[in-house]
Amino acid sequence: MPPGSGVSYGMRLPIPIPTRSMRSSPASLVLAALTVAAATVTTTPALDAQQPAIPPISAVEIESHVRFLSSDLLEGRAPASRGGRITEEYLAAQLRSYGITPGNNGSFFQRVPIDVVGAQRATIKASASGKATASFAFPDDIVLWAGASVEKSGARAPVVFVGYGTSAPEFRWDDFKDVDVKGKILLVLINDPPAPAAEPDLFGGKAMTYYGRWTYKYEEAERRGAAGMLIIHNTERAAYGWATVVGSWASPQRMLPRDPRLPAPLGFRGWLTEEATRGMLRQAGLDLAELQRRAERRDFRPVDTGITIDIAFENSVQHLESNNVVGLIEGSDPEARREYVLLSAHWDHLGIGDPVNGDSIYNGALDNASGTADLLAIARQLARGPRMKRSALISFVTAEESGLLGSAFLAQNPLVPTEDIVANLNVDGGNVLGETRDLTVLGDTKSSLGPQLAALIAPRGMRISPDAHTERGYFYRSDHFSFAKAGVPSVSIGEGEDFVGRPAGWGLQQSEDYNTRRYHQPGDEFDPTWDFRGAVQLSNIVLEFTRALGNSRDWPAWSPGAEFKRVPRKPAM
């Protein structure tokens, strides 16, 4: 066990037996590791030493990392699992081989305590009574998980439809009015209330605000003392199908130990299919479409449905640990080296879950073995110099798929003062489809980072394309959001949709196909036909932007009207 890792080998997450044989043999994985070694430098030189010519970022370097990280051997890289531990050690070994300094008091690991809570399916009971009678099948009709790390979950309570479940004074919007929903089970719509023609900028217009995220809705329900909450799934508005809901939430959930300062947790959290919801409400004389129309108005009031829902299930609970893997490249300037450019990518995925077409390993090749591979390649270049004036913090964070847990823990327990972090550049999903003429940058309009990056790529003949799906709230769904909440200007940099040598619309078609067929499903696997020239292009852009920020004395700033504020810097002692 590496010094200071904080990993307890006495606590193990039971590994379900995959429903297929491993496709990647140990020999093939050794060859992949050797390929990575051949694409990089395996010695550990001092950063200031004279070095031979640095091999540039290459397609084979990134491809080799992706092959290993998405292999069946790692069983989907779930945090606090055997595959997750292998992943952590692999990342630390790569950073060590590059000559990068451990980022946490001599260790590459920042211990992240994680509670793993799994609903025991044989115990799940979900039914409706009163004005509607129904039994909900898990996971065909309903997906449920615990609101906290407890052995028993559930609630039996009246159901209240609360529209979008939003209380937003700045928009003069309150779905709850003066209705006390304490002890009730709340039924809620996904996303923000839509902006009417008379108010095109309401809740960001087409763009989703944080009020539209499922995380906010559960948090608001807790603040109001609700017994539980069910979000009504809608594929178009959620931007993913029911299979993604099952893949994301029907398996054991990972959560940070609950902060005692927070309100009491919900008795359960869950999703209900639109079809099951519609049928239940119809029995009670209510029409879901009409309720949705009413919920789009400011004068909406909560609706007591006359239905009682009874949910109960038992949980397996384990208190385990995972790790953020963090390396530090110290800057060359004696004054500027106490300022940091933070680079991040999440290494985790969903592990082993419900089989789809006989496949139970959720490999996460694109999400996010590809982004992790890009950051490894970027880190190698930064480590071999020339050194920047500012320092670089390389962070591979855990448990993003469980709700940004690793990045949230790092933001709440920073390894350097938060006020000294210049910016966060995040990579969540690398480009494996070829070179593009554009980038998609989540958060490009929220701070000066967007215009800075646009100016940097313009000489390449590239541009930043507007987010084609602002209604999906992608900005709030990746790790840069954790650092933005802490006040650090942050963006997530990814591929655009204008691919070189491809017809117009091809990139969007590929994106939609991935979201429908592979996102958070076992189908997100390595594809030998992928074109890693796009990964090289993206990695070099992030590298160049990192160096521009690292050699500047300017500080990126939040845009006027952004919902985030920088933490003031403390004067040097």
C-alpha positions in Angstrom: 0.0 0.0 0.0 1.5 3.3 -1.0 2.3 5.7 1.9 -0.6 7.9 2.8 -3.0 6.2 0.4 -5.6 5.6 3.2 -6.9 2.6 1.4 -8.4 -0.1 3.6 -7.8 -3.5 1.9 -10.0 -5.1 4.6 -13.2 -3.6 3.1 -14.1 -5.0 -0.3 -17.0 -4.5 -2.6 -18.4 -7.9 -3.6 -17.8 -8.2 -7.4 -20.7 -9.7 -9.3 -19.7 -12.4 -11.8 -19.9 -10.8 -15.2 -22.4 -12.5 -17.6 -19.8 -13.0 -20.3 -16.2 -14.2 -20.4 -13.5 -11.6 -20.5 -12.8 -10.6 -24.0 -9.3 -9.1 -23.2 -6.8 -11.7 -22.2 -4.1 -10.9 -19.7 -1.5 -11.2 -22.5 -3.3 -8.6 -24.6 -3.5 -6.2 -21.7 0.3 -6.6 -21.1 0.8 -5.8 -24.7 -1.3 -2.7 -24.3 0.7 -1.6 -21.3 3.9 -2.2 -23.2 2.5 -0.1 -26.1 1.9 2.8 -23.6 5.4 2.4 -22.3 6.8 2.5 -25.8 4.8 5.7 -26.5 6.1 7.4 -23.4 9.4 7.8 -21.5 9.7 5.2 -18.8 12.5 6.8 -16.7 11.9 9.3 -14.0 14.0 12.4 -14.9 14.2 15.6 -13.0 12.0 18.2 -14.6 14.9 20.7 -15.0 17.4 18.2 -16.5 18.4 18.3 -20.1 16.0 16.1 -22.0 16.1 14.5 -25.4 13.3 15.5 -27.9 10.0 14.9 -26.3 7.8 12.5 -28.2 4.6 14.4 -29.2 1.2 13.3 -28.1 0.3 10.4 -30.5 -2.7 8.5 -31.5 -1.1 5.2 -30.3 -0.4 6.6 -26.9 -4.0 7.6 -26.3 -5.4 4.5 -27.9 -3.3 2.3 -25.7 -4.5 4.0 -22.5 -8.1 3.7 -23.7 -7.8 0.0 -24.6 -6.5 -0.8 -21.1 -8.8 1.4 -19.1 -11.9 0.2 -20.9 -10.9 -3.5 -20.9 -13.1 -6.1 -19.3 -10.3 -6.8 -16.8 -11.2 -3.5 -15.0 -14.9 -4.6 -14.8 -16.2 -1.1 -15.5 -13.9 0.8 -13.1 -16.5 1.2 -10.3 -15.1 3.2 -7.4 -14.2 1.0 -4.3 -14.0 -2.1 -6.5 -11.1 -4.3 -7.6 -11.3 -2.7 -11.1 -11.4 0.7 -9.6 -8.3 0.0 -7.4 -6.4 -1.3 -10.5 -7.3 1.9 -12.3 -6.0 4.1 -9.4 -2.7 2.3 -9.3 -2.4 2.5 -13.1 -2.9 6.2 -13.1 -0.5 6.8 -10.2 2.1 4.6 -11.9 1.8 6.7 -15.1 2.2 9.9 -13.2 5.2 8.6 -11.4 6.8 7.4 -14.6 6.5 11.0 -16.0 8.4 12.4 -13.1 5.4 14.1 -11.6 5.3 14.9 -7.9 2.6 13.3 -5.7 -0.1 15.9 -5.1 -1.1 15.0 -1.5 1.7 15.1 1.0 3.8 12.5 -0.7 1.0 10.4 -2.0 -0.8 10.3 -5.4 -4.0 9.4 -3.6 -6.6 11.5 -1.9 -8.8 9.2 0.1 -12.5 9.7 -0.7 -14.9 7.9 1.8 -17.8 6.4 -0.1 -20.8 4.6 1.2 -22.0 1.9 -1.3 -25.8 1.3 -0.8 -27.6 -1.2 -2.9 -31.3 -1.9 -2.8 -31.9 -5.7 -2.4 -34.2 -6.4 -5.3 -36.0 -9.3 -3.7 -37.2 -6.9 -0.9 -38.5 -4.1 -3.2 -42.2 -3.4 -2.9 -43.8 -0.4 -4.7 -47.5 0.0 -4.9 -50.3 2.7 -5.1 -53.6 2.7 -3.3 -56.4 5.2 -2.7 -57.8 6.7 -5.9 -55.4 4.5 -7.9 -54.4 0.9 -7.5 -51.1 -0.2 -9.0 -48.0 -2.3 -8.5 -44.8 -1.0 -10.0 -42.2 -3.5 -11.2 -38.5 -2.8 -10.6 -36.8 -1.8 -12.9 -39.4 -1.9 -15.7 -41.7 0.7 -14.2 -39.8 2.2 -11.3 -36.1 2.6 -10.2 -35.5 3.2 -6.6 -32.5 3.8 -4.3 -31.8 4.9 -0.8 -31.7 8.6 0.2 -28.8 7.8 2.6 -26.7 4.9 3.8 -29.3 3.1 5.8 -30.3 -0.5 6.0 -34.0 0.1 5.3 -35.6 2.6 3.0 -39.1 3.6 2.0 -42.2 5.6 2.9 -45.9 5.3 2.8 -47.5 8.7 2.3 -49.9 10.7 0.1 -48.7 11.7 -3.3 -48.5 15.4 -4.2 -47.7 16.6 -7.7 -45.5 19.6 -7.4 -44.9 20.5 -11.0 -41.2 21.1 -11.6 -40.5 21.1 -7.8 -38.8 24.5 -8.1 -38.5 27.5 -5.8 -36.5 30.2 -7.6 -37.1 33.7 -6.2 -34.9 35.4 -8.8 -37.4 34.1 -11.4 -40.4 34.9 -9.2 -41.3 31.2 -9.4 -42.5 28.9 -6.5 -44.1 25.6 -7.3 -44.8 25.0 -3.6 -46.6 28.2 -2.7 -47.7 27.9 0.9 -48.4 24.2 0.8 -46.7 22.1 3.5 -45.3 19.0 1.8 -43.6 17.6 4.9 -44.1 13.9 5.1 -45.5 13.7 1.5 -44.2 11.8 -1.5 -43.6 14.3 -4.2 -44.2 13.6 -7.9 -42.2 16.0 -10.1 -41.4 16.8 -13.7 -37.9 16.7 -15.1 -36.0 19.9 -16.2 -36.9 23.5 -15.9 -40.3 25.1 -16.5 -40.3 26.1 -20.2 -39.8 29.8 -21.2 -42.9 31.3 -22.8 -42.8 33.6 -25.8 -43.4 36.6 -23.5 -40.4 35.6 -21.3 -37.8 34.0 -23.6 -35.1 34.1 -21.0 -37.1 32.5 -18.2 -34.9 29.9 -16.5 -32.2 30.5 -19.1 -34.6 30.2 -22.1 -33.7 27.0 -23.9 -30.7 26.3 -21.6 -31.2 24.3 -18.5 -30.4 25.9 -15.2 -29.4 24.0 -12.0 -33.1 24.1 -11.1 -33.7 21.5 -13.8 -31.2 19.0 -12.6 -32.5 15.9 -10.7 -29.9 16.7 -8.0 -31.6 20.0 -7.2 -35.0 18.5 -7.1 -34.1 15.9 -4.5 -32.2 18.6 -2.5 -35.3 20.8 -2.5 -37.5 18.0 -1.4 -35.2 17.3 1.5 -35.2 21.0 2.5 -39.0 20.8 2.7 -39.1 17.6 4.7 -40.6 15.3 2.1 -40.8 11.6 2.7 -39.7 10.7 -0.8 -39.6 11.9 -4.4 -40.3 10.3 -7.8 -39.2 12.1 -10.9 -41.3 11.4 -14.0 -39.0 10.2 -16.8 -39.4 11.7 -20.3 -36.8 10.6 -22.9 -36.9 13.9 -24.9 -36.6 16.2 -21.9 -34.1 14.0 -20.0 -32.0 13.5 -23.2 -31.6 9.8 -22.4 -33.9 6.8 -22.4 -35.2 4.6 -19.6 -32.3 2.1 -20.3 -29.9 4.9 -19.1 -32.0 5.4 -15.9 -31.8 1.7 -15.2 -28.0 1.6 -16.0 -27.3 4.6 -13.8 -29.5 4.0 -10.7 -30.7 0.4 -10.6 -27.4 -0.8 -9.4 -25.7 0.0 -6.0 -25.3 3.7 -5.5 -22.2 5.5 -4.2 -22.5 8.5 -1.9 -20.3 10.5 0.4 -21.0 10.1 4.1 -23.9 12.5 4.9 -23.0 15.9 6.2 -24.8 16.2 9.6 -25.6 19.8 8.9 -27.9 18.8 6.0 -31.6 18.3 6.4 -32.9 14.8 7.0 -32.5 12.6 3.9 -35.5 11.4 1.8 -36.8 8.0 2.7 -36.1 7.0 -0.9 -35.2 8.6 -4.3 -36.6 7.3 -7.6 -37.7 7.6 -11.2 -41.1 6.5 -12.5 -41.8 5.9 -16.2 -44.1 8.3 -18.0 -46.4 5.4 -19.0 -46.7 4.1 -15.4 -47.3 7.7 -14.1 -50.0 8.4 -16.7 -51.8 5.2 -16.0 -51.8 5.8 -12.2 -53.0 9.4 -12.5 -55.7 8.4 -15.0 -57.3 6.2 -12.4 -57.4 9.2 -10.0 -59.2 11.3 -12.7 -56.1 13.3 -13.5 -54.5 13.8 -16.9 -50.7 14.0 -16.9 -50.6 16.3 -20.0 -53.0 18.7 -18.3 -51.0 18.7 -15.2 -47.9 19.5 -17.2 -49.7 22.5 -18.8 -50.7 23.8 -15.5 -47.2 23.4 -14.1 -45.9 25.7 -16.9 -47.6 28.7 -15.2 -46.5 30.8 -12.3 -49.8 30.4 -10.6 -49.5 26.6 -10.4 -50.3 25.1 -7.0 -49.4 21.6 -5.8 -52.0 19.0 -6.5 -53.1 16.4 -3.9 -53.6 13.4 -6.1 -55.6 11.4 -3.6 -53.2 8.5 -4.2 -51.0 6.9 -1.5 -47.8 5.3 -2.5 -46.2 2.6 -0.4 -42.5 1.9 -1.0 -40.2 -0.3 1.1 -36.9 -2.1 0.5 -33.8 -3.3 2.3 -30.3 -2.2 1.5 -26.9 -3.7 1.6 -24.6 -1.0 3.1 -20.8 -0.9 2.9 -18.5 1.9 4.0 -15.6 1.8 1.6 -13.0 4.1 0.2 -11.9 5.2 -3.3 -9.3 7.7 -4.4 -8.8 10.8 -6.4 -5.4 10.4 -8.1 -3.5 13.7 -8.0 -0.1 14.9 -9.2 1.6 18.2 -9.0 4.0 19.9 -11.5 5.5 22.8 -9.7 5.9 26.1 -11.6 9.3 27.7 -12.4 8.5 31.2 -11.1 9.1 31.6 -7.3 6.1 33.8 -7.0 3.7 32.4 -9.6 4.3 28.7 -8.5 1.8 29.2 -5.7 -0.9 29.7 -8.3 -2.4 26.6 -10.0 -4.0 25.5 -13.2 -6.2 22.5 -12.2 -6.8 19.8 -14.9 -9.4 17.2 -14.3 -10.9 14.0 -15.8 -13.0 11.4 -14.0 -11.6 7.9 -14.2 -14.6 5.9 -12.9 -17.6 4.3 -14.6 -20.5 2.1 -13.6 -18.9 -1.2 -13.0 -21.0 -4.4 -13.4 -24.7 -3.9 -13.7 -27.9 -5.2 -15.3 -27.1 -7.3 -18.4 -28.0 -5.9 -21.8 -27.9 -8.4 -24.6 -26.0 -10.7 -22.3 -23.3 -8.1 -21.4 -23.1 -6.9 -17.8 -19.8 -4.9 -17.9 -20.3 -1.2 -18.3 -16.8 -0.5 -19.7 -17.1 3.3 -20.2 -14.7 3.6 -23.1 -15.8 7.0 -24.2 -17.1 7.9 -20.7 -14.5 8.5 -19.6 -11.5 6.2 -20.4 -11.0 8.5 -23.4 -10.9 11.7 -21.4 -8.6 10.0 -18.8 -6.3 8.9 -21.6 -6.2 12.5 -23.0 -5.2 13.9 -19.6 -2.5 11.3 -19.2 -1.0 12.4 -22.5 -1.3 16.1 -21.5 0.3 15.4 -18.1 3.3 13.7 -19.8 3.9 16.7 -22.0 3.6 19.2 -19.1 6.0 17.1 -17.0 8.7 17.0 -19.5 8.8 20.7 -19.9 9.4 23.5 -20.5 7.9 24.2 -17.1 5.2 26.8 -16.8 5.6 29.7 -14.4 2.5 28.6 -12.6 2.0 25.1 -11.2 -0.3 22.5 -12.6 -2.5 20.2 -10.5 -3.4 17.0 -12.4 -6.5 15.4 -10.9 -8.1 12.1 -11.9 -11.3 12.2 -9.8 -13.5 9.3 -8.7 -17.2 8.7 -8.5 -18.3 11.2 -11.1 -21.0 8.8 -12.3 -22.4 8.7 -8.7 -23.0 12.5 -8.7 -19.6 14.2 -9.0 -18.6 12.8 -5.6 -14.8 12.8 -6.2 -14.6 16.3 -7.5 -17.0 17.5 -4.8 -14.8 16.0 -2.2 -11.7 17.6 -3.7 -13.4 21.0 -3.9 -14.5 20.7 -0.3 -11.1 19.4 0.8 -8.7 21.1 -1.5 -5.1 20.1 -1.6 -4.1 23.7 -2.4 -6.0 26.9 -1.4 -9.1 27.2 -3.6 -8.4 31.0 -4.0 -5.0 30.1 -5.6 -6.6 28.0 -8.3 -6.5 30.0 -11.5 -8.9 27.9 -13.5 -10.1 24.4 -14.0 -10.0 22.7 -17.4 -12.0 19.4 -17.5 -12.1 16.7 -20.1 -15.1 14.4 -20.0 -15.2 12.4 -23.1 -12.4 12.6 -25.6 -12.7 12.8 -29.3 -12.4 9.3 -30.9 -14.1 10.1 -34.2 -11.5 12.3 -36.0 -10.4 15.9 -36.3 -13.0 18.7 -36.1 -13.2 22.3 -37.1 -14.8 23.2 -33.8 -15.0 22.5 -30.1 -17.9 22.2 -27.7 -17.0 24.0 -24.5 -19.3 23.7 -21.5 -19.3 27.0 -19.6 -17.7 29.0 -22.4 -20.1 32.0 -21.9 -19.9 31.9 -18.1 -16.3 33.2 -17.7 -13.5 34.8 -19.7 -12.1 31.3 -20.3 -14.4 30.9 -23.3 -13.2 34.0 -25.2 -9.6 33.1 -24.3 -9.9 29.6 -25.7 -11.7 30.9 -28.8 -8.8 33.3 -29.5 -6.3 30.5 -29.0 -7.9 28.1 -31.5 -8.8 30.7 -34.2 -5.3 30.5 -35.8 -6.0 26.8 -36.3 -9.1 27.7 -38.3 -11.3 26.4 -35.5 -14.1 27.9 -33.5 -16.2 27.2 -30.4 -19.7 26.1 -31.5 -22.7 26.9 -29.3 -24.0 24.0 -27.2 -26.5 22.4 -29.4 -28.4 21.0 -26.4 -28.4 23.6 -23.7 -31.7 22.3 -22.5 -29.9 19.1 -21.3 -27.9 21.0 -18.7 -24.6 19.4 -19.6 -22.7 22.2 -17.7 -24.1 20.8 -14.4 -23.3 17.2 -15.2 -19.5 17.0 -15.1 -16.8 17.6 -12.6 -15.9 21.2 -13.6 -19.2 22.1 -11.9 -17.9 21.1 -8.5 -15.0 23.6 -8.9 -17.3 26.3 -10.4 -19.4 26.0 -7.2 -16.3 26.6 -5.2 -15.7 29.8 -7.2 -13.1 28.7 -9.7 -13.7 29.6 -13.4 -14.2 26.3 -15.0 -14.9 24.8 -18.4 -15.2 21.3 -19.9 -13.5 21.0 -23.3 -14.7 18.5 -25.8 -15.1 17.7 -29.5 -17.4 19.8 -31.7 -19.7 18.4 -34.4 -18.1 19.7 -37.6 -15.8 16.8 -38.5 -13.2 17.1 -41.2 -14.1 14.9 -44.2 -17.6 14.3 -43.0 -20.9 15.7 -44.3 -22.8 18.3 -42.4 -24.8 16.8 -39.6 -22.7 13.7 -39.3 -21.2 14.7 -35.9 -24.7 15.5 -34.4 -25.9 12.1 -35.7 -23.0 10.3 -34.0 -23.7 12.1 -30.8 -27.4 11.2 -30.8 -26.6 7.6 -31.7 -24.2 7.4 -28.7 -26.7 8.9 -26.3 -29.5 6.5 -27.4 -27.5 3.3 -27.7 -24.4 3.4 -25.6 -24.4 6.2 -23.0 -24.3 4.5 -19.5 -24.9 1.1 -21.2 -22.6 -1.9 -21.7 -22.3 -0.8 -25.4 -19.9 2.0 -24.5 -16.9 -0.2 -25.4 -13.6 0.2 -27.2 -14.1 0.3 -31.0 -11.0 -0.6 -33.1 -12.3 1.6 -35.9 -12.0 4.8 -33.8 -10.0 7.6 -35.3 -7.7 8.9 -32.5 -6.4 11.8 -34.6 -9.3 13.7 -33.0 -8.0 12.8 -29.5 -4.5 14.1 -30.4 -6.0 17.3 -31.7 -8.2 17.8 -28.6 -5.3 17.0 -26.2 -2.9 19.4 -27.9 -5.5 22.2 -27.6 -6.0 21.6 -23.9 -2.2 21.4 -23.5 -1.7 24.7 -25.3 -4.5 26.4 -23.3 -3.0 25.1 -20.1 0.4 26.5 -21.0 -1.2 29.8 -21.9 -2.9 30.1 -18.5 0.2 28.7 -16.8 2.6 31.4 -18.2 0.2 34.3 -17.8 -0.2 36.6 -14.9 -3.8 37.3 -15.6 -6.7 35.7 -13.7 -9.8 34.4 -15.6 -13.0 36.1 -14.3 -16.6 35.1 -14.1 -18.9 36.8 -16.6 -21.4 39.4 -15.3 -24.6 37.5 -14.3 -22.8 34.2 -13.8 -24.1 32.3 -10.7 -20.6 31.8 -9.3 -18.2 34.1 -7.5 -14.5 33.8 -6.9 -13.1 33.4 -3.4 -10.9 36.4 -2.7 -7.2 35.6 -2.5 -5.4 36.0 0.8 -2.4 38.3 0.8 1.0 36.6 0.7 2.6 36.4 4.2 
